[in-house]
Amino acid sequence: MAYIIILAKEDEKELHGKLTIRQSFTWNIPGRSRRNFDEIGPNLTLIFVADDGQKLPIGNKSDMEKVSLAWVGAILSGIHQKSTSLDYRARIKLVRKVSRPVSLADLARVLRKHEERALQVAAMEPSGIYPLAKDMARATLGAVRYLRPEMNELLDFLEVAVNSDSLDLVSPEDQFWREERDAMRTVLRIGQFSTALAGVWRRPTDRDAPYLAGLIRDPTEAALMEHDTRFFDGWAGGKYPQGRCDIQVFTDGARRLEIANVNATPIEGRLGTDLIYYHHGTHSFTLVQYKKLGQAGRPMYVGPNDRLHVQIDRLEAVNMKSRAPDAARDWRLSSDHCFIKLAHWTEEDSAGDAAPTNGLILPVTYIRLLLRDSATATRGEGRNLGYEQVERYLTNSQFIELVQDGFIGSVGVDVETLRNIVDERVEQGQGTLVAIEASDETPSERRRRNHSRSA
């Protein structure tokens, strides 16, 4: 199935920032039109724009000459009802501009008669959004590919986005890939890049490969995932001979986010996944190590000889890499910049759900106290860490905002020290996703961007 959205020229002008910068927007679906959306899964979206002065919905064939395919995108999750009305809303993501628009009339000319009529019916929908049945969607996309062969790579990319491989909770490689995908979603959200890009993915043939090995590159210049890197030069070419390192670079023109995903240990010997985010302008990094809550959110049991105790020792040694602040911009809420996330994985796996998974994000020094606290005690010598035992913890949104504003993170750590830390973590058997964000923003400019709702 695919969706057709038809915008008036005024709509396109109003949505300009969302279409070009955020590359996502929300479209309203009146409750009366909901019956047309029986299949509500992820689907590719064709976005048409009417000429200036053209009234919508279109009423005849001549109007089809004045409505052209100008954008494409994807609906990656279900259509949701608004909480305050009977209407519904669809979130269109990964919006990309069509370099050579093609009119509805031109598309209709290469379709069969009944397909042409179905396309006209879709264009006449008063709500401006209409779902095409599977066969009709296939015919329409085939017509677009025929008339605009240069769009084939982009349409392939979007079709992968709406049909990304899912991950289960059973196989070890899927569990590590879940953690690495969650880490990628988190750093993209910290950097305010599109988190939908983390879900355009195909399962790698090598089960020991990093998550980034299966990521499909965006073919457009707007997203600009480049091959060249600045901070990770040499990493992909034999830096870790026992494994592999995959690198992606994102830029919005003013800022760069380089992400390296390193797996140098086979699945059977890997201890876990680390997320390391480094902000180059402030020489500050934050590390999150992933742990797994039990099924249905049951607490994680920590025995007296559990390897978590050794891992906490190692994270506290990483904490010591930070210096004391000597300027106001270096002040932090805590000297902690290493955390453990007790992730609450669920059976459902939606590649289109761009939010990081829920869980408890805990500073390592706080975990030290929790492991001695009566609230975590069990009948034996072990301890339980979970929602019922831990009264206070950071949520994803709280953690991300604190990192964005520089309230948590190390002080005075250069890139060479960061590389040494990554090497240590990899040698200890950790899979690592490390991201470095670089820009010329001042702290005040960074804060304004992080807290601005406008594009």
Wavefront OBJ file of the C-alpha trace (Angstrom):
o trace
v 0.000 0.000 0.000
v 1.004 3.644 -0.433
v -0.469 6.987 0.562
v -1.157 9.958 -1.679
v -1.183 13.423 -0.099
v -2.194 16.485 -2.102
v -1.150 19.892 -0.790
v -2.339 23.283 -1.918
v 0.485 25.660 -2.776
v -0.292 27.556 0.435
v 0.113 24.317 2.428
v 3.540 23.717 0.911
v 4.643 27.260 1.775
v 3.396 26.876 5.351
v 5.177 23.514 5.724
v 8.377 24.680 4.016
v 10.618 24.452 7.101
v 9.272 21.051 8.057
v 9.635 19.702 4.533
v 13.159 20.998 3.938
v 14.836 21.043 7.366
v 12.945 18.725 9.713
v 12.022 16.544 6.730
v 8.855 15.432 8.511
v 5.360 16.809 9.108
v 1.976 15.787 10.499
v -1.179 15.578 8.379
v -4.713 15.611 9.754
v -7.229 12.898 8.798
v -10.870 13.703 9.603
v -12.639 10.992 11.566
v -15.161 10.549 8.750
v -12.316 9.479 6.433
v -10.892 6.931 8.875
v -12.784 4.067 7.195
v -10.396 4.343 4.243
v -7.416 3.480 6.451
v -8.043 -0.157 7.363
v -4.387 -1.031 6.726
v -2.496 1.344 8.988
v 1.027 -0.041 8.848
v 4.109 1.723 7.476
v 3.741 2.877 3.887
v 5.516 4.971 1.301
v 3.930 8.387 0.710
v 3.677 10.371 -2.540
v 3.169 14.090 -1.869
v 1.653 16.163 -4.687
v 1.409 19.968 -4.800
v -1.190 21.946 -6.761
v -0.267 24.961 -8.841
v -0.937 28.439 -7.479
v -4.661 29.189 -7.614
v -5.667 25.557 -8.193
v -8.533 24.668 -5.881
v -8.583 21.352 -4.035
v -9.854 18.707 -4.199
v -9.503 18.421 -7.952
v -12.719 17.844 -9.847
v -11.804 16.791 -13.390
v -9.045 15.447 -15.623
v -7.847 18.875 -16.696
v -7.044 19.683 -13.075
v -4.650 16.711 -12.995
v -2.258 18.683 -15.224
v -1.930 21.269 -12.449
v -1.029 18.845 -9.631
v 2.506 17.421 -9.575
v 4.500 14.976 -7.479
v 6.917 17.281 -5.643
v 7.931 15.316 -2.521
v 8.151 11.728 -1.347
v 8.295 10.359 2.195
v 7.159 7.521 4.398
v 4.633 6.877 7.158
v 6.645 4.602 9.458
v 4.104 3.913 12.191
v 0.367 3.652 12.624
v -2.129 6.461 12.165
v -3.093 7.721 15.615
v -6.252 9.344 16.904
v -5.811 12.767 18.429
v -6.434 12.865 22.147
v -8.729 15.912 21.986
v -10.842 15.177 18.907
v -12.339 12.500 16.695
v -9.741 13.191 14.025
v -6.577 11.210 13.334
v -3.072 12.206 12.418
v -0.361 10.720 10.268
v 3.321 11.502 10.743
v 5.213 11.612 7.443
v 8.981 11.242 7.833
v 12.081 11.013 5.623
v 10.577 13.659 3.334
v 12.689 14.208 0.211
v 12.215 16.681 -2.654
v 11.576 15.395 -6.180
v 14.149 17.008 -8.467
v 11.882 16.804 -11.546
v 8.191 16.991 -10.549
v 5.793 14.829 -12.529
v 2.106 15.698 -12.961
v -0.832 13.486 -12.061
v -1.863 13.678 -15.711
v 1.489 12.290 -16.893
v 1.236 9.446 -14.386
v -2.321 8.711 -15.502
v -1.232 8.464 -19.148
v 1.009 5.459 -18.452
v -1.583 3.693 -16.310
v -4.419 1.474 -17.465
v -7.928 2.949 -17.605
v -9.160 1.547 -14.288
v -5.894 2.609 -12.603
v -6.274 6.104 -14.050
v -9.787 6.339 -12.556
v -8.517 5.096 -9.179
v -5.784 7.743 -9.210
v -8.360 10.448 -9.932
v -10.555 9.203 -7.062
v -7.544 9.462 -4.743
v -6.883 13.021 -5.894
v -10.510 13.995 -5.236
v -10.389 12.988 -1.539
v -11.446 16.099 0.473
v -9.085 15.328 3.377
v -6.073 15.520 1.027
v -4.767 12.072 1.993
v -5.790 8.767 0.468
v -4.462 5.192 0.806
v -3.907 3.305 -2.424
v -4.618 -0.422 -2.410
v -1.634 -2.709 -2.880
v -2.064 -3.295 -6.633
v -2.808 0.370 -7.312
v 0.196 1.450 -5.230
v 2.433 -0.913 -7.188
v 1.135 0.475 -10.501
v 1.526 4.115 -9.429
v 5.067 3.620 -8.116
v 5.897 1.743 -11.307
v 4.688 4.737 -13.315
v 6.846 7.094 -11.240
v 9.888 4.859 -11.751
v 9.192 4.689 -15.500
v 8.826 8.460 -15.923
v 11.583 9.399 -13.454
v 14.211 6.618 -13.460
v 16.564 8.844 -11.451
v 14.207 8.337 -8.486
v 14.723 4.565 -8.364
v 17.439 4.684 -5.685
v 15.409 7.062 -3.498
v 12.260 4.958 -3.805
v 14.280 1.830 -2.976
v 15.574 3.609 0.145
v 12.054 4.553 1.265
v 10.720 1.066 0.579
v 13.426 -0.354 2.851
v 12.376 2.209 5.475
v 8.785 0.962 5.494
v 9.817 -2.700 5.336
v 12.883 -2.747 7.597
v 13.826 -6.082 9.131
v 12.497 -6.564 12.657
v 14.554 -7.752 15.628
v 13.514 -10.403 18.144
v 14.346 -10.951 21.810
v 15.737 -14.458 21.433
v 18.838 -14.467 19.246
v 21.967 -12.897 20.799
v 22.820 -10.912 17.651
v 19.342 -9.373 17.559
v 19.700 -8.302 21.175
v 23.022 -6.564 20.491
v 21.610 -4.974 17.339
v 18.665 -3.687 19.390
v 21.076 -2.072 21.829
v 23.170 -0.536 19.049
v 20.064 0.734 17.255
v 18.814 2.264 20.497
v 22.205 3.909 21.024
v 22.058 5.322 17.493
v 18.538 6.660 18.031
v 19.712 8.318 21.235
v 22.732 10.095 19.702
v 20.681 11.203 16.687
v 18.109 12.664 19.064
v 20.833 14.371 21.121
v 22.184 15.927 17.923
v 18.662 16.704 16.627
v 19.098 14.667 13.455
v 16.323 12.510 12.014
v 16.012 9.377 14.130
v 14.039 7.702 11.331
v 17.362 7.187 9.549
v 18.332 4.641 12.213
v 15.550 2.331 11.049
v 16.380 2.091 7.329
v 18.106 -1.241 7.832
v 18.619 -4.733 6.469
v 19.923 -7.621 8.559
v 23.688 -8.128 7.924
v 24.757 -11.582 6.730
v 27.521 -11.603 9.363
v 25.929 -12.057 12.804
v 28.990 -10.475 14.466
v 28.712 -7.298 12.356
v 27.735 -3.960 13.950
v 24.230 -2.561 13.490
v 25.562 0.149 11.171
v 26.692 -2.582 8.760
v 23.037 -3.091 7.801
v 22.101 0.584 7.545
v 20.990 1.685 4.072
v 22.535 4.965 2.975
v 20.246 7.842 2.079
v 20.954 8.624 -1.589
v 19.961 12.293 -1.376
v 22.300 15.190 -0.720
v 19.884 16.579 1.870
v 20.792 13.925 4.450
v 24.403 13.713 3.183
v 25.685 10.577 4.889
v 29.254 10.900 3.706
v 32.011 8.349 3.308
v 34.837 10.582 4.513
v 35.424 11.202 8.200
v 37.507 13.571 10.283
v 37.659 12.011 13.702
v 37.616 8.321 12.749
v 40.187 8.285 9.945
v 41.818 4.851 9.797
v 39.296 3.137 12.058
v 37.454 1.309 9.296
v 40.655 0.213 7.571
v 42.050 -2.283 10.035
v 41.939 -0.398 13.329
v 40.254 -3.441 14.858
v 41.631 -6.453 12.925
v 39.677 -8.967 15.024
v 36.363 -7.359 14.138
v 35.017 -4.459 12.137
v 34.155 -0.795 12.422
v 31.361 0.800 10.384
v 31.098 4.579 10.113
v 28.321 6.972 9.073
v 28.489 10.755 8.852
v 25.458 13.040 9.107
v 25.458 16.787 8.515
v 22.882 19.548 8.316
v 25.361 21.882 6.640
v 26.459 23.566 9.863
v 27.024 20.565 12.147
v 28.558 17.122 11.650
v 27.756 13.946 13.544
v 30.192 11.088 12.942
v 29.064 7.709 14.260
v 31.389 4.711 14.505
v 29.987 1.295 15.440
v 32.718 -1.103 16.597
v 32.334 -4.828 17.222
v 35.741 -6.471 17.714
v 34.480 -9.450 19.728
v 32.297 -12.323 18.474
v 28.729 -12.523 19.804
v 29.587 -15.308 22.244
v 32.332 -13.297 23.950
v 30.750 -9.853 23.930
v 29.908 -8.372 27.329
v 27.480 -5.667 26.266
v 27.005 -2.426 24.339
v 28.364 1.042 25.112
v 26.985 4.331 23.815
v 29.599 7.122 23.838
v 28.567 10.631 22.773
v 31.273 13.287 22.479
v 30.630 16.993 21.912
v 33.757 18.349 20.290
v 33.076 22.009 21.036
v 33.041 21.434 24.814
v 35.482 18.463 24.911
v 32.883 16.519 26.807
v 31.654 12.931 26.511
v 28.938 10.819 28.109
v 28.986 7.000 28.249
v 25.965 4.696 28.659
v 26.324 0.937 29.090
v 23.272 -1.207 28.266
v 21.781 -3.826 30.570
v 18.509 -5.691 30.175
v 15.526 -5.787 32.507
v 13.661 -9.096 32.715
v 10.553 -9.929 30.710
v 7.556 -7.681 31.394
v 9.921 -5.190 33.062
v 10.933 -7.499 35.905
v 14.037 -6.336 37.806
v 17.566 -7.331 36.894
v 19.130 -9.611 39.512
v 22.685 -8.756 40.567
v 24.454 -11.560 42.410
v 27.386 -11.022 44.804
v 29.827 -12.265 42.148
v 28.028 -10.725 39.179
v 30.296 -9.202 36.527
v 28.328 -5.959 36.905
v 30.524 -5.154 39.916
v 33.675 -5.336 37.756
v 31.996 -3.327 35.018
v 31.087 -0.604 37.503
v 34.749 -0.506 38.623
v 35.783 0.010 35.005
v 33.177 2.724 34.450
v 34.339 4.541 37.565
v 37.890 4.429 36.148
v 36.519 6.089 32.997
v 34.871 8.725 35.224
v 38.347 9.606 36.479
v 39.388 10.783 32.992
v 37.480 14.010 33.576
v 39.075 17.168 34.970
v 37.680 19.619 37.485
v 35.911 22.578 35.830
v 37.883 25.812 35.652
v 35.268 27.873 33.770
v 31.531 28.396 34.100
v 30.837 26.592 30.809
v 32.529 23.461 32.218
v 30.317 23.201 35.307
v 28.298 19.972 35.576
v 25.551 18.784 37.900
v 27.771 15.848 38.880
v 31.213 14.440 38.182
v 29.382 11.347 36.887
v 29.450 11.015 33.130
v 29.145 7.220 32.973
v 25.689 5.663 33.199
v 24.006 2.285 32.968
v 20.685 1.947 31.165
v 18.441 -0.867 32.377
v 16.520 -1.205 29.127
v 12.917 -2.429 29.116
v 12.738 -4.357 25.836
v 9.324 -5.452 24.621
v 8.257 -8.123 22.142
v 7.060 -5.499 19.663
v 9.792 -4.261 17.382
v 8.914 -1.325 15.160
v 11.757 0.008 13.060
v 9.598 3.069 12.412
v 9.286 3.877 16.102
v 12.134 6.357 16.337
v 12.038 6.807 20.132
v 14.719 5.110 22.251
v 13.391 2.194 24.279
v 12.143 2.865 27.801
v 14.263 2.039 30.807
v 16.091 3.348 33.870
v 19.210 5.445 33.213
v 21.401 5.450 36.323
v 24.765 7.128 37.125
v 27.347 4.541 38.228
v 27.950 6.149 41.626
v 24.188 6.034 42.224
v 24.180 2.325 41.368
v 26.905 1.802 43.998
v 24.534 3.235 46.589
v 21.555 1.268 45.251
v 23.462 -1.998 45.598
v 23.841 -1.258 49.312
v 20.331 0.118 49.828
v 17.637 -1.845 51.662
v 15.197 -1.150 48.793
v 17.151 -3.453 46.461
v 17.740 -6.290 48.981
v 16.573 -9.843 48.280
v 16.235 -12.853 50.562
v 19.740 -13.938 49.594
v 22.940 -11.988 49.087
v 21.951 -10.611 45.688
v 20.172 -7.419 44.758
v 17.301 -6.482 42.421
v 17.402 -3.383 40.236
v 14.137 -2.398 38.579
v 11.189 -0.020 38.542
v 9.875 -1.142 41.951
v 13.245 -0.951 43.689
v 14.622 2.300 42.198
v 12.537 5.318 43.152
v 14.487 7.859 41.111
v 16.051 7.473 37.689
v 16.539 9.420 34.490
v 14.156 8.873 31.593
v 15.297 9.095 27.971
v 14.000 12.636 27.534
v 15.585 13.866 30.797
v 18.935 12.297 29.951
v 18.966 13.642 26.387
v 18.099 17.179 27.496
v 20.799 17.183 30.190
v 23.414 16.064 27.645
v 22.248 18.639 25.088
v 22.518 21.451 27.623
v 25.916 20.302 28.892
v 24.690 19.682 32.435
v 26.166 16.168 32.391
v 29.350 14.973 30.705
v 33.078 14.914 31.229
v 35.290 18.004 31.356
v 38.473 18.618 29.357
v 38.732 15.329 27.432
v 40.351 15.627 23.994
v 39.711 13.384 20.996
v 42.923 11.383 21.515
v 41.879 10.542 25.083
v 38.448 9.571 23.765
v 40.068 7.193 21.253
v 42.039 5.567 24.071
v 38.857 5.124 26.089
v 37.119 3.502 23.109
v 40.114 1.181 22.579
v 39.993 0.142 26.240
v 36.271 -0.571 26.101
v 36.610 -2.594 22.898
v 39.523 -4.610 24.311
v 37.414 -5.376 27.381
v 34.800 -7.017 25.138
v 32.277 -4.206 24.804
v 30.508 -3.464 21.531
v 30.692 0.308 21.114
v 28.740 2.964 19.262
v 30.655 6.227 19.539
v 29.405 9.517 18.112
v 31.251 12.833 17.791
v 29.308 16.023 17.115
v 31.205 19.038 15.816
v 30.079 22.563 14.975
v 31.010 26.220 15.423
v 28.020 26.896 17.688
v 28.509 28.839 20.892
v 26.955 27.325 24.053
v 24.116 29.862 23.916
v 23.450 29.103 20.231
v 23.434 25.388 20.991
v 20.942 25.869 23.785
v 18.632 28.032 21.655
v 18.627 25.399 18.898
v 17.969 22.548 21.340
v 15.004 24.340 22.851
v 13.523 25.872 19.722
v 10.306 24.396 18.361
v 10.739 26.097 15.003
v 12.724 24.630 12.135
l 1 2 3 4 5 6 7 8 9 10 11 12 13 14 15 16 17 18 19 20 21 22 23 24 25 26 27 28 29 30 31 32 33 34 35 36 37 38 39 40 41 42 43 44 45 46 47 48 49 50 51 52 53 54 55 56 57 58 59 60 61 62 63 64 65 66 67 68 69 70 71 72 73 74 75 76 77 78 79 80 81 82 83 84 85 86 87 88 89 90 91 92 93 94 95 96 97 98 99 100 101 102 103 104 105 106 107 108 109 110 111 112 113 114 115 116 117 118 119 120 121 122 123 124 125 126 127 128 129 130 131 132 133 134 135 136 137 138 139 140 141 142 143 144 145 146 147 148 149 150 151 152 153 154 155 156 157 158 159 160 161 162 163 164 165 166 167 168 169 170 171 172 173 174 175 176 177 178 179 180 181 182 183 184 185 186 187 188 189 190 191 192 193 194 195 196 197 198 199 200 201 202 203 204 205 206 207 208 209 210 211 212 213 214 215 216 217 218 219 220 221 222 223 224 225 226 227 228 229 230 231 232 233 234 235 236 237 238 239 240 241 242 243 244 245 246 247 248 249 250 251 252 253 254 255 256 257 258 259 260 261 262 263 264 265 266 267 268 269 270 271 272 273 274 275 276 277 278 279 280 281 282 283 284 285 286 287 288 289 290 291 292 293 294 295 296 297 298 299 300 301 302 303 304 305 306 307 308 309 310 311 312 313 314 315 316 317 318 319 320 321 322 323 324 325 326 327 328 329 330 331 332 333 334 335 336 337 338 339 340 341 342 343 344 345 346 347 348 349 350 351 352 353 354 355 356 357 358 359 360 361 362 363 364 365 366 367 368 369 370 371 372 373 374 375 376 377 378 379 380 381 382 383 384 385 386 387 388 389 390 391 392 393 394 395 396 397 398 399 400 401 402 403 404 405 406 407 408 409 410 411 412 413 414 415 416 417 418 419 420 421 422 423 424 425 426 427 428 429 430 431 432 433 434 435 436 437 438 439 440 441 442 443 444 445 446 447 448 449 450 451 452 453 454 455
